[in-house]
Every structure is written in structure tokens, then in C-alpha cells.
Amino acid sequence: MNYYSLNKKAPDTDFKNAVIKGLAPDRGLYFPKSITALTKSFFETIDNKTYPEIAFEAIKQFVSPEIPEPILKKIIEDTLSFNFPIVKLNEQISTLELFHGPTMAFKDVGARFMARCLAYFNQDNSNDVTVLVATSGDTGGAVANGFLGVKGVKVVILYPSGKVSDIQEKQLTTLGQNITALEVDGVFDDCQDMVKKAFLDDTITSKMQLTSANSINVARWLPQLFYFMFAYKQLHGQHDNIVFSIPSGNFGNICAGMVAQQLGLPIKHFIASNNANNVVTKFLQTEHYNPKPSVQTISNAMDVGNPSNFIRIQEIYKNDFKKLSANLSSFSYTDDQTRAALLEIYEHYNYVADPHGAVGYLGCKDYLKTNENVHCVFLETAHPTKFLDVVEDVIKTKVPLPPQIEAVMDKKKVALQISDYDGLKAFLLDSI
Ligand SMILES: *Cc1c(COP(=O)(O)O)cnc(C)c1O
């Protein structure tokens, strides 16, 4: 599959190059040249297919021929080594649990898929790459875990000192091998700025191949379309008008859902559920897109003031506001509303959500007020123990640590402290 840059000032490229480069030379995000719908019979016979079979058919067109089919099958089987269950709260609302992977964040699937693609492209050791990633929490752990031990790939993770949870810090600082954690004296935006600066720094990029493992990278973004198909497989027949409420930050996950819809998956509507970082909610109200600096919330993986994938959503709808708003609603919620939702879900349904899932639940509730005869699925994007302080404080109950989390808690943190861009640059140039 060929990809074009959404800045339209760079040549088209293939899947391999799009993954290795991350961003196009004109700094644009890559987008597939075409999206060909799957056949009707694919969806009619989805009950007879396994998750890896569904995923294979769904993503094949985007990665062929650069990844041959037998290799793709293997990559998908390795990537999807855990489950994606639907839990029904009531007749109108379900949640799709995306937190059963090794770091208990939904980003595991994209990170594992991307790591395996890079490993394949690097099998003859001619394409050594350094993955540079800034994290506000969950991305770092998922990327570190997904890329651990992948030959020819070094991973450098920048995280803001004191601003990620203990569990998240352990997940990204205790792995060793090809993973280095840089603890930045600053906030997430400082980490992100340093990463952006490094990508534009010729003294670095002339000596090493840098790539990004954020959802701007097509190999991390596109596999997220699997989730929507897995939900459909579990629900169709019982509920046919399915609406998804997606707790959104950089809008990669929801945008992948829209690609699934383009592939023919019968999705009625999307709801972008946001915290106080509400640039898209405001856009749908006013038609004005006004990015702002992010504000800190208890659903911190969605603290994004200028969602990087929104431009891909605009491309899907060809910048047609009417078409977009017919298919997408958006609501945003305060931390107090989020806490109240956590408690409500616990008390009414005996279900422990995390703050991001709780925001998604609120999106379902608001949408259902004016839309009947639909079934709303909110995505549970992280396990509640990853936000233990908030969750236990609200529900006044201890939440047991799952084994994946337990396993990292006793390991020793290893991180290199840096305070500015020069620190990052010195580290990268030293590592060659
Ligand atoms: C990354 C993340 C999100 C936001 O996903 P986007 O694809 O950036 O919109 C939501 N919840 C959790 C727990 C996350 O880690």
C-alpha cells in the first residue's frame, strides 16, 4: 500500500518507509492512498472467524506487499496474545475491555504490531532505528514492553519526572536491554517538545534513523481498527445499531474506528468522549478548531490540547463538516463528573472502571438521552489499577493488582535524568 503525506508536499511512499520514517519529510502524517471495503460476506461470516483471522483480512491491504502474507499472519498472532472481552452493563451500554495486554493499556496492540513490523524490516540489520517517544504515562510502558528485545531497534522514552503514576514509572524504567528511560525535569509538553526538536535536528538525523512510536506512526495507529471488529463479532445479532464511545486524547483510536467503518463495518455513530481538553467538542459546536495548551486531569492519557490525529479524521470526511458531524458527536467532562461516574458504575453495575473508561461511559449516557434503539459500547482503555489512587479513593475499596502489574513493582528503577534538550542530544549522539 502506498501512503501520502497530509501536508501534500512530500512524495508518496510505501508501508515500509512510512513505518521507518514515522512522519513524512514535509512533517505531514501519512495516510493510505486508498481504503477498499471488505466484502459483505466477510461481515456475514464473522462468527466463524478467529480474532487473528479477522485482523489479518482487515489490515492486509494496508501492509501488503511490503509484509508478505505468511509473515503478517505470524505478526498478528504474536500481537494478539490476549483477549478483548465485552462486558454488558445493561441493555443499552457495554464496555469493550482493551486492557488485557502485558502493560494493561490499549496501546499494547499498536506497540506490539509496530515492533514486529520494524523487526521484520530490520531482519538483515540494514535498517537500524531508534524509536524516540515522549509519554505522559501509558504510551511509554506499552512501547517499552512491545519493543523489548527487538533486534536493531533502540527505544528511548522521555517521561516527566513525578508526573506519571508509580506503576507507569516502573513499567517504563525497569526493563533494560534495548530500552532507555530518560526522566525529564519538566512536564509532558517539555518531553514532547524535545522529541520534536530532535526529529528536526540535522546533526542527529544525519547520523541515525529516528522514528516515532506515537499514533502518528501508521503501524501503531492502524491495528487499533481491530478492536471495533472484535466488538462487532461479540455483539451483532443481539445488538445491531452499535455506537462507540471512545475516550480520546490524540484521536488515533477513534480515527482507526472510522477506518474500520470505511472497510464496511456497520457502525452507527462515534462519540469522542473527552475530559477538560475539549478542542474537538468545541469544534463540533462552533466549527472552529482552536488548539490550546493541555490541562492536567485525572484521565491524564487524554490531556492533549492539539490532537495529532484529528487531521486524519478531517481527511476521511474530506473536510466536510456536515458529513463529519453526522457521524461524530463529542462531549467533555470535568474531573468531578468523572469521579461521580466511576462511583455510579461501581454502585449500579458492580464494575470497576478506570477514569478514561468512566469518561467514555458518560459519553454513552449523554448520547443515549437523544438516541434510542442503539447499543453504546465505551472502550475501557486502561486497567483501573493503573490509576489506583483515583479509583480506590472514589470507590473506597481496594482493587487487587493483576499479575502483570505485580511483577514490575519490585523491580529496580533505572532512569537517566535530563533537564533540557542538550541532555537529550548528548545522550543520542553518545549512543551511536
Ligand atoms: C492513549 C490513551 C487514550 C487516548 O487514545 P488516543 O488514541 O490518543 O485518542 C485513552 N485512554 C488511555 C488509557 C490511553 O492510554
Ligand as a Chemical Component Dictionary entry (heavy atoms), coordinates in Angstrom:
data_LIG
# 
_chem_comp.id                   LIG 
_chem_comp.type                 NON-POLYMER 
_chem_comp.pdbx_formal_charge   0 
_chem_comp.three_letter_code    LIG 
# 
loop_
_chem_comp_atom.comp_id 
_chem_comp_atom.atom_id 
_chem_comp_atom.alt_atom_id 
_chem_comp_atom.type_symbol 
_chem_comp_atom.charge 
_chem_comp_atom.model_Cartn_x 
_chem_comp_atom.model_Cartn_y 
_chem_comp_atom.model_Cartn_z 
_chem_comp_atom.pdbx_ordinal 
LIG C1 C1 C 0 -3.679 6.878 24.916 1  
LIG C2 C2 C 0 -4.867 6.679 25.758 2  
LIG C3 C3 C 0 -6.114 7.231 25.415 3  
LIG C4 C4 C 0 -6.305 8.119 24.219 4  
LIG O1 O1 O 0 -6.170 7.455 22.983 5  
LIG P1 P1 P 0 -5.965 8.294 21.629 6  
LIG O2 O2 O 0 -5.798 7.272 20.567 7  
LIG O3 O3 O 0 -4.715 9.117 21.839 8  
LIG O4 O4 O 0 -7.150 9.149 21.452 9  
LIG C5 C5 C 0 -7.207 6.950 26.228 10 
LIG N1 N1 N 0 -7.070 6.200 27.337 11 
LIG C6 C6 C 0 -5.888 5.668 27.716 12 
LIG C7 C7 C 0 -5.806 4.886 28.972 13 
LIG C8 C8 C 0 -4.745 5.886 26.945 14 
LIG O5 O5 O 0 -3.575 5.362 27.331 15 
# 
loop_
_chem_comp_bond.comp_id 
_chem_comp_bond.atom_id_1 
_chem_comp_bond.atom_id_2 
_chem_comp_bond.value_order 
_chem_comp_bond.pdbx_ordinal 
LIG C1 C2 SING 1  
LIG C2 C3 SING 2  
LIG C2 C8 DOUB 3  
LIG C3 C4 SING 4  
LIG C3 C5 DOUB 5  
LIG C4 O1 SING 6  
LIG O1 P1 SING 7  
LIG P1 O2 DOUB 8  
LIG P1 O3 SING 9  
LIG P1 O4 SING 10 
LIG C5 N1 SING 11 
LIG N1 C6 DOUB 12 
LIG C6 C7 SING 13 
LIG C6 C8 SING 14 
LIG C8 O5 SING 15 
# 
